């Protein structure tokens, strides 16, 4: 499967879409504030597309956006109990902490 990545940048916020032909198979939403880049949402729609490197590639694209905006940190939140998601972020260089039943990620 060949996946293409489409960037929509609306000035300090945007979306990266992972496309198989013209069909969106995943996305990442981001926003920059106070020199920090907030990873608002990352989703791979169909479980059959998970584990294929698409989410990792979306995060790699996010690193480029962070550099473009000179963000000194990427951060976000996740479910405190979603351990597979915690492993995914850790594998991609993020630290994940659970505080007061909320998962926080940072790179």
trRosetta pair geometry for C-beta under 8 A, 3 or more apart (Angstrom, degrees):
i j d omega theta_ij theta_ji phi_ij phi_ji
1 20 5.8 -32 -172 -125 112 119
1 49 8.0 -96 98 -122 168 94
1 52 7.2 7 57 177 127 151
2 20 7.4 130 77 -133 52 68
3 18 5.3 -7 -176 -172 122 97
3 19 6.7 141 -162 68 66 42
3 20 5.9 -41 -103 -79 72 72
3 25 7.0 -90 -122 48 112 132
3 54 5.9 -152 -136 -111 174 98
3 57 7.1 132 95 70 132 160
4 18 7.7 149 77 -158 39 48
4 19 4.8 -28 67 65 89 100
5 16 5.9 -3 -173 -177 103 102
5 17 7.0 159 -155 79 51 48
5 18 5.9 -22 -100 -100 75 60
5 19 7.3 174 -86 17 24 83
5 57 6.7 -143 -65 141 136 114
5 58 7.3 176 -124 -95 124 62
5 61 5.6 -152 169 -79 154 152
6 16 7.1 157 78 -158 45 52
6 17 4.6 -11 57 56 99 101
6 19 5.9 41 -8 -14 111 127
7 14 6.5 19 -176 159 81 139
7 15 7.8 158 -155 85 43 48
7 16 5.5 -18 -101 -105 66 78
7 61 7.2 -159 -80 178 105 126
7 65 7.8 170 -136 -78 128 116
8 14 5.2 179 96 -161 61 92
8 15 4.7 5 54 54 109 88
8 16 7.7 -163 25 -76 69 34
8 17 7.4 46 -6 -11 105 103
9 13 7.9 149 -156 85 53 34
9 14 4.1 -33 -106 -87 49 146
9 65 7.7 -175 -101 -127 116 115
10 13 5.3 -26 64 76 101 83
10 14 5.6 165 12 -86 74 72
12 31 6.6 38 145 -163 74 66
12 32 4.4 -105 -152 56 77 100
12 33 7.3 89 175 -67 118 58
12 69 7.1 112 -111 -126 65 138
13 29 7.9 9 -177 -180 91 82
13 30 6.7 -172 -147 100 55 56
13 31 4.1 -2 -107 -110 96 79
13 32 6.9 -140 -65 18 55 69
14 29 7.6 -164 103 -148 37 55
14 30 5.9 -6 60 60 72 90
14 31 8.0 156 15 -82 50 50
14 65 7.2 -145 56 -136 128 146
15 27 5.9 -8 -175 -172 103 116
15 28 7.0 160 -156 82 55 48
15 29 5.1 -19 -103 -102 83 70
15 30 7.5 169 -85 20 35 71
16 27 6.5 158 83 -157 53 62
16 28 4.6 0 52 53 102 97
16 30 7.6 29 -6 0 98 112
16 58 5.6 155 98 -144 128 85
16 61 5.1 137 -142 109 160 141
16 62 7.0 -121 4 -64 147 76
16 65 7.8 -130 -50 -34 124 139
17 24 5.1 -69 -165 -121 114 107
17 26 7.5 151 -162 88 50 49
17 27 5.0 -21 -106 -102 61 93
18 24 7.0 97 70 -158 55 64
18 25 5.3 -67 104 66 100 86
18 26 4.0 11 42 60 125 92
18 27 6.7 -144 14 -70 77 43
18 44 7.5 -15 53 -111 144 80
18 54 5.1 79 -165 -168 166 111
18 57 7.1 103 -104 85 121 117
18 58 6.1 -74 -49 -69 116 107
19 22 6.4 -20 -171 -139 121 20
19 23 6.5 142 -155 70 72 38
19 24 5.8 -45 -97 -95 73 50
19 25 6.9 140 -121 9 20 86
20 23 5.3 -26 66 66 83 96
20 25 4.9 51 -6 -29 108 131
20 49 8.0 -126 -34 -112 139 136
24 27 6.3 3 -175 -51 122 105
24 45 7.1 97 117 -23 82 138
25 44 6.7 4 144 -155 80 75
25 45 5.8 -125 -165 30 43 107
25 46 6.6 -59 -152 24 87 101
25 49 5.1 -165 174 -139 121 171
25 54 6.7 -83 107 -149 114 160
26 42 7.6 17 177 -178 105 70
26 43 6.0 -166 -147 100 72 55
26 44 4.0 -23 -97 -107 123 60
26 45 6.1 -143 -78 -7 56 76
26 49 6.8 -152 -41 119 113 136
26 54 5.2 122 24 142 153 129
26 55 6.8 -112 -178 -75 156 67
26 58 6.5 -104 124 -53 121 141
27 41 7.4 21 103 108 95 100
27 42 7.4 -155 99 -138 49 43
27 43 5.9 6 51 54 78 89
27 58 7.5 130 179 -128 17 140
28 39 6.9 -46 -170 -150 104 92
28 41 7.0 179 -148 93 41 57
28 42 4.6 3 -108 -105 85 82
28 43 8.0 175 -78 20 47 57
28 58 4.3 144 -27 174 131 121
28 59 7.4 167 -100 -68 158 49
28 61 7.3 153 48 74 140 113
28 62 6.0 -89 137 -63 151 117
29 39 7.9 110 79 -171 55 49
29 40 4.3 -57 102 70 101 112
29 41 4.4 26 35 45 111 94
29 42 7.8 -146 23 -64 65 48
30 37 5.8 -2 -173 -180 118 99
30 38 6.5 154 -158 80 62 55
30 39 5.8 -29 -103 -107 87 48
30 40 6.1 -176 -96 7 25 91
30 62 6.1 155 -69 -130 147 103
30 65 6.3 112 87 106 159 153
31 37 7.4 159 82 -157 35 56
31 38 4.8 -14 62 57 87 107
31 40 5.8 59 0 -42 102 121
32 35 7.7 7 -175 -110 97 13
32 36 7.2 160 -153 81 59 38
32 37 5.2 -29 -97 -100 75 70
32 38 7.5 -176 -86 14 23 77
32 69 4.7 -113 -103 170 156 159
32 71 5.9 -125 -127 -79 104 118
33 36 6.1 -26 72 62 64 86
33 38 6.5 8 22 -12 103 117
35 70 6.8 -50 -137 111 89 83
35 71 5.8 152 176 -131 51 51
35 72 5.1 23 149 8 110 99
35 73 7.7 70 123 23 79 81
36 71 5.8 88 -137 -159 17 102
36 72 6.7 -50 -84 56 64 74
36 73 4.8 -17 -125 67 91 95
36 74 7.6 159 -172 -94 71 23
36 75 6.1 -11 178 17 119 111
37 62 7.1 156 138 178 141 96
37 65 6.7 130 -137 109 149 100
37 66 4.7 -108 0 -102 153 89
37 69 6.5 123 -77 69 110 134
37 71 3.9 16 -27 -158 99 172
37 73 7.1 -168 30 95 71 48
37 74 4.7 -26 74 -106 103 73
37 75 7.5 143 79 21 53 62
38 74 7.9 163 -89 -159 15 57
38 75 6.1 -32 -111 73 61 77
38 76 6.1 117 -170 -87 63 72
39 42 6.4 -11 173 -34 112 108
39 62 6.5 23 -98 -155 106 155
39 74 6.0 50 -32 176 106 99
39 75 7.0 -157 18 95 87 25
39 76 3.6 -59 67 -55 93 137
39 105 7.3 -38 53 81 131 118
40 76 6.9 -140 -64 -124 18 109
42 55 6.2 85 162 -142 125 98
42 58 6.1 144 -140 112 110 143
42 59 7.5 8 -117 -65 152 86
44 47 7.9 102 107 -98 103 29
44 49 5.2 -147 175 97 114 105
44 50 5.0 143 91 -83 143 78
44 54 5.6 112 -108 85 122 127
44 55 5.7 -79 -41 -58 120 99
45 49 7.1 37 57 41 70 135
46 49 4.9 81 72 5 90 104
46 50 7.8 -148 101 -19 51 82
47 50 5.3 -41 -155 11 48 119
49 52 5.8 -73 -172 21 56 132
49 54 6.0 3 158 5 103 151
50 54 7.7 -93 -108 42 37 112
50 55 7.4 22 -134 -18 73 122
53 56 4.9 -57 -156 44 61 117
53 57 5.8 65 145 -26 83 101
54 57 5.8 -54 -150 36 30 110
54 58 6.5 34 150 -21 63 103
55 58 5.5 -49 -149 33 35 115
55 59 6.5 34 152 -16 65 102
55 88 6.4 -11 113 -176 147 131
55 92 7.9 -108 124 -52 94 150
56 59 5.7 -55 -152 37 33 110
56 60 6.4 37 148 -22 65 103
56 91 7.7 -66 -95 111 112 109
56 92 5.7 -165 -122 -95 79 118
57 60 5.4 -48 -147 34 36 116
57 61 6.5 39 152 -19 64 101
58 61 5.7 -53 -152 35 32 112
58 62 6.5 38 146 -23 63 104
59 62 5.2 -48 -149 32 38 118
59 63 6.8 49 149 -26 64 94
59 92 5.0 30 103 180 165 148
60 63 5.6 -41 -156 23 36 116
60 64 7.2 38 147 -17 60 98
61 64 5.7 -49 -160 30 40 114
61 65 6.8 39 145 -17 66 102
62 65 5.5 -52 -151 35 39 112
62 66 6.4 45 149 -23 68 101
62 74 6.6 89 142 -131 117 146
63 66 5.6 -50 -149 33 33 114
63 67 6.6 33 152 -17 64 103
63 74 7.6 -73 -93 -39 59 150
64 67 5.8 -54 -152 36 33 111
64 68 6.4 38 148 -24 65 105
65 68 5.3 -50 -147 33 35 117
65 69 6.4 14 159 0 67 108
65 71 7.9 21 118 8 72 129
66 69 6.3 -68 -146 50 27 95
66 71 4.2 -86 -153 54 78 116
66 74 5.5 -68 -89 -64 143 107
67 70 7.2 25 -171 -79 33 40
67 71 7.8 -68 -48 35 22 80
71 74 6.6 79 120 -68 134 68
73 106 6.3 -22 -172 -160 110 97
73 107 7.1 150 -162 74 61 50
74 94 7.6 -84 92 -104 108 105
74 106 7.0 150 84 -155 57 45
74 107 4.5 -4 57 53 105 101
75 104 7.0 -12 -167 -175 102 90
75 105 6.5 162 -154 89 53 58
75 106 4.7 -4 -105 -103 87 77
75 107 7.6 -166 -71 21 49 63
76 104 7.7 163 88 -155 39 51
76 105 5.1 -9 61 58 83 102
77 102 6.0 -36 -152 177 117 104
77 103 6.2 123 -170 81 62 66
77 104 5.9 -31 -106 -101 69 56
77 105 7.2 179 -93 15 18 81
78 82 6.0 -102 157 56 107 124
78 85 5.3 -162 -175 125 142 134
78 86 7.0 176 96 -73 143 69
78 89 7.2 -147 -18 -26 156 147
78 96 7.2 -35 45 -138 129 117
78 103 4.0 -48 73 90 79 127
78 104 7.8 -173 25 -70 76 13
78 105 6.0 45 -3 -21 115 115
79 82 3.9 84 70 -11 114 111
79 85 6.8 89 45 46 93 145
79 103 5.8 26 86 10 24 126
80 98 4.5 91 -146 -138 97 113
80 101 4.9 -124 2 -169 160 44
80 102 5.7 -80 -57 -86 108 6
80 103 4.6 176 -89 -43 46 84
82 85 4.0 18 127 23 116 119
82 86 6.5 148 97 -21 67 84
82 103 7.0 -88 43 -8 92 159
83 86 5.2 -48 -144 33 40 117
83 87 6.4 43 156 -20 68 100
84 87 5.6 -51 -150 34 34 113
84 88 6.5 40 150 -23 64 103
85 88 5.4 -48 -149 32 36 117
85 89 6.6 31 155 -14 66 102
85 103 7.8 104 97 114 117 165
86 89 6.1 -57 -151 39 30 106
86 90 6.2 29 153 -17 65 110
86 96 4.5 -174 -145 110 89 165
86 103 6.6 -118 -84 -147 101 140
87 90 5.7 -57 -144 40 31 111
87 91 6.1 37 156 -25 66 106
88 91 5.8 -55 -150 33 26 114
88 92 6.6 8 155 -3 61 112
89 92 5.8 -70 -151 48 32 103
89 94 3.9 -53 167 61 95 132
89 96 5.4 104 84 -59 129 120
89 105 4.9 -76 -179 -131 156 142
90 93 7.9 126 -174 -6 29 8
90 94 6.2 -90 -80 69 34 73
90 95 7.4 49 -107 -114 78 29
90 96 5.9 -79 -58 5 93 113
92 107 7.9 -54 119 -88 86 140
93 107 5.5 65 115 -130 94 117
94 105 4.6 16 166 -174 135 106
94 106 6.3 140 -161 65 85 29
94 107 4.6 -68 -100 -63 72 97
95 105 6.9 163 81 -151 46 56
95 106 5.3 -19 56 62 93 87
95 107 7.4 160 11 -81 70 49
96 103 6.0 -7 -170 -171 102 103
96 104 7.1 158 -153 80 52 46
96 105 4.9 -18 -98 -97 77 82
97 103 7.4 157 82 -153 37 55
97 104 5.1 -16 62 59 86 97
97 106 7.9 -2 9 10 102 108
98 101 7.2 10 -179 -111 100 17
98 102 7.0 160 -153 76 61 34
98 103 5.4 -31 -96 -95 76 66
98 104 7.6 167 -92 15 26 75
99 102 6.0 -29 70 62 67 87
99 104 6.2 -2 20 -1 107 122
